[in-house]
């Protein structure tokens, strides 16, 4: 085993474990908190978390076994199933991210009309479209027998075998349509929605800044340190909004674009993709599933409060069980000593 292969295997294991634990934590937060379930975007977040969990327990282990063995570790039948699942899951996850961005856009740009524009019925219809969209491409891939083990990516994925070269034109059209309607479309929606949100956030910051400056001018006797603190808060507000938008869009581009570009470039007959590069782009692709809970949920105060309450309850139960066990053991030893004295 070479050092690059070892590093790739370790990366896949770490990504799979982190992705599974963090996405399960998100679902646990929704199960335990009625406030989180009451929000419409929670439907999109649950859909995204379920997709990431399925990716962690189906596709990531299969890719790990493919890297270790250097061949198809599952057999043709199971490899077709895993390939079908990958196409469905990845498309559904991307569309869920686009839905979350549109929800934020409506909430920020149209706050007074949000409850009428984004209802539970609308959210379920969007999720239903996401599933239908993903299912169409998955079934097309399955019927055309394009799913199989790819040595370049060490995984069961959309793949054209050597004996199917005559279908290269149709396969190239399918690949371009799939990535265009999932990656490119979702990236366009993300950029449109979050840049609009950033513009509105900056306009709100300017209004707050005007009020702050006017207040400071009226308060002539205010201490200089208070003025400096107010000016520092102005900068932090602007930087915070920009950082959030950069994280939303940047993580999407960083994780998905190398893999998508590689899949499109390999359609050229004269191009041969190196194996290590293919697996590395696959790892980046999987890394998005482990970063989504932090980007969308776990760093927010609402989710942190729910997680802290869950952990405190679990720790409290453990302390209670330990105290009961220690007390019972104390009683047992006391009884034994009494019996020893009697006998």
N, C-alpha and C positions, 0 to 999 in steps of 0.2 A: 504494500500500500504506500503510495506517494504522499508527501506532505500536503499538496493541494487537495487530494481526495479526502484526507483525514480532516482538514479544516472545513471542507464542504459538508462532510458528514456531521461534524460537531455543530456547524451552523444550522443545519436542518433540524437536528434534535432540539437545540435551544429555541429556535423559532417555533417549533411545534409545541413544546411544553409551555412557553410563554403565551402563545396564541390561545391554547386550550384553557389555561388557567384564567387569563384576563377576560376572555369572552364569556366563560362560565361565571365569572364574577359579575359581569354586566347583567347577565340573565338573572342571577341571584338577587341583584339589586332591584330589578323589576318585580320579581316574585315577592320580595319583602316590603316594597314601598308602594302604597296605593297612590301617592302623589306622583311618582314617576309614571305609573300606568295611566294616569289621567291625562298626560300630555300626548298630543297626536304624534309628534316626532318619535315617540317611543316605539311605535309600530315599525318605522323604518329601521330604528336601531336594533330591535329584536330580529328583524329579517337579516340585517347585516351580521349580527353576532351568530345567528344560526348558520349562515353561510360560512363564516370563518371557522366555526367549530367543525363543520363537516369537512372543510378543507384540511383541518388539522388532524382529523382521525382517519381520513380516507387517502388523500393525495400525498400529504407530506410523508407518512410512513412508506407508501409505495415508492416515492422518489428516493428515500433513504435506502431502501432495499435495492433499488436499481443502481445507486452509486456504489453500494458495497459489492454487489454481485457482478456488475458490469453487463448484465443481461436482463431479460424480462423475468422478474421474480414471481409473477403471479399466474402466468399462463394466459393464453389468448382471450378466453372468455372473461376472466376477472379484469384483465387489462382494458378490454372494451368498456366494461362497467365503470372503471376508474376514470377512463378518458371521457366518457359521457358525463360523469359527475363533475369533472373539472370544468368542462365547458359551461355546464349549467350554473355551477357555483360561482365561478369568476364573473360571468355576465350579470348574475343576480346581485352580487356584491357591488359591482361598479354602479349599477342602476340605483341601488340603495343609497350610495354616496351622493349621486346626483339628486335623488329625492330629498335627502337631508339638506343639501345646499339650497334647493328651491324653497324648502320650508323656512329656512333662515331668511331668505330673500323676502318672502311674503311677510314674515313676522316683523322684519325691520323696516321695510319700505311701506308696507300697508298695515300698520299695527292695529288700526281701528277696524279694519275689515278682515283681520286674520281669522276670526272665528267662523266667518261665513265662507271664506275662500278655502280654508283647510280644515275640513271636518273628518271625523273617523271614517265616514263612507268614502270620502275622497282618498284618504290614505290607503284604505283597503283596495280601492280600485287601482291605485298606483302600484301597490305590491302585486296585485293580480296581473297587471300588464308586465311587470318585471319578470314574473314567473313564466308567463306565456312567451315573452320575447326570448328568454333563455332556453325554454323548452323547444322552441322552433329550431334554433341552431343546434341544440344537442341531438334532437331526433334526426335532423338532416345529416349530421356527421355520422350517426349510427346507421342510417339507411344506406349511406354511400360507403360504409365500411372504411372510414378514414381514421378511426381511433385505433391506436396501437402503441407499442413500445418504441420510443425514440432514443437511440443511443446518444444523440447529441445532448438531450436534456435529461437523460437517465430516468425517464418517467413515462407513464402511460398518458398520452396526450394526443391532440389532433396531429395526425402523421400520415404522410403519403408514402406507401411502400414502393420499392423499386419496380415491382411488376404492375404498378398503377400509373406509370409515367404518362400514359395516354390521357389520363384525367387531369393533367397538370393545369390546364386552362380553367376548368371548372373548379378545381381545388383552390387555385389562386383567387378566383372571384369570390368563393366562399370565405376564404381567409380575410380578404380585404373588406368584405361586407361585415364580417363578424367583428373585426377590430375597429372598423369605422363606426358601427352602430353601438359598440360598447365603450371602448377606450376613448376614441375621438369625440363621440357625442357627449359622453360624461365629462370629459375635460372641458369641452366648450360650455356645458351647463355650469360646471364648477367655476370657471373663470368669469362667466357672465354674472352669476348670482353673487359670488363673494366680492367681486370688484364693485358691484352695486351696493352691497352691504358696507364695504369700506368707504365708499363715497358718502353714504348717509351717516356713518359713524364719524367721519371727519367733519361733516357739516354740524353735527351735534356738538362735537368738541369745540368748534369755533364759536358756537353760541354760548357754550359754558365759559369759554375763555373771555368773551366780551363781558359777560356778567361778572366774572371774577376780577377782571381789570377795573371795571367800573366800581366794584365794591372796594378794591384796594385803594383807588384814588379818593374815595370818600373817607376811608379810614386813614386819616393823615398820621395819627399817633400810633399806628400799628407797628409792632416790633419788626425789624428787618428780617429776622429769622423766619417769621410767619410768612412774609412775602416770598422769601426764597422757597419755602415749603410749598406754597401754592403754585409757583412757577414750575417747580419740579414735578408736581402732580399733573400739570398740564402736559408736560413732555411724556410722562408715563402713560397717560391715557392714549395719546396718539401712537406711541410705540406698541402698546398692548394690542390695539386693534390691528395694526399692520402685521405684528408677529403672528397673530392667530390666523389671518388670511394666508400668510406665507406658509404656515404649517399645513393648513388644509390643502392648498394647491400643490405646494412643494412636495409633500409626502406622496401624493398621487402620481406626480410626474416622475419623481425619483425611483419609486418602486415599480411602476408599471411600464414606463417608456422604454427602458433597455430591452425588456423581454418582447414587447410588442414590435419594436423596430427590428429586432433580430428575427422574429417570425416572418416579418414582411421581406426582409433582405434575403432570407434563405430561399424564397420563391425563385430567385434568379438562378438559372441552371449552372452558371459558372462560379457561384459562391458556395464555399464550404465553411460551415460554422465550426470553430474549435469546440471540443467537448467541454473543457473547463469553463469557457465563456458561456456556453449554453446552460450549464448547471448553475453558474454564478447568477445569471439573469433570472433563473427559476427561483433561486434562494431570495433574491430581491423581491420577486413577485410574491413569494410566500410571506416575506417580512411585513407586507402591508396588513396582513391579517393579524399580526401581533401588535402593530402600532395603532390600529383603528380604535381599540378600547381606550387608549390614552388620549388620542386626538379628539374623540367625540364624547367620551363619558368620564372616565375615571379621574381626570384632573379637575373636574368640575366639583363645586362645593356640595351640590345635592347628592351626588353619587358617593363622595367621600364620607359624608355624614351617615349614609345608609351602610356603607362598608364598615365604618367604625362601630356602629351600633351592632352589626352582626358579629364582628370580631369580639366585642365586649361581652355579648351574650354567650358566645362559645367559650371564651375564657372564664366567664363567671360560672358556667356550668361545670367546666373542668375543675375549678377551685372547689365548687360544692361537692363534686364527686370525690375529690381527693380528701376533703374534710370528713365526709361520711365514711370513706374507707379507713382513714386513720383512726376515727372514733370507734368503728367496729372492731378494728384490730386491737385497739386498747382494751375494749371490753372482753375480747376473746382471751387476751393474755391475762387479764385480771381473773376471769373465770378459771383458767387453767391453774393459776397459782393458788386460788382458793381450794380447788379440788385436790391439788397436791398436798396442801396443809391438812385437809380432812383425812386423806388416806394415809 
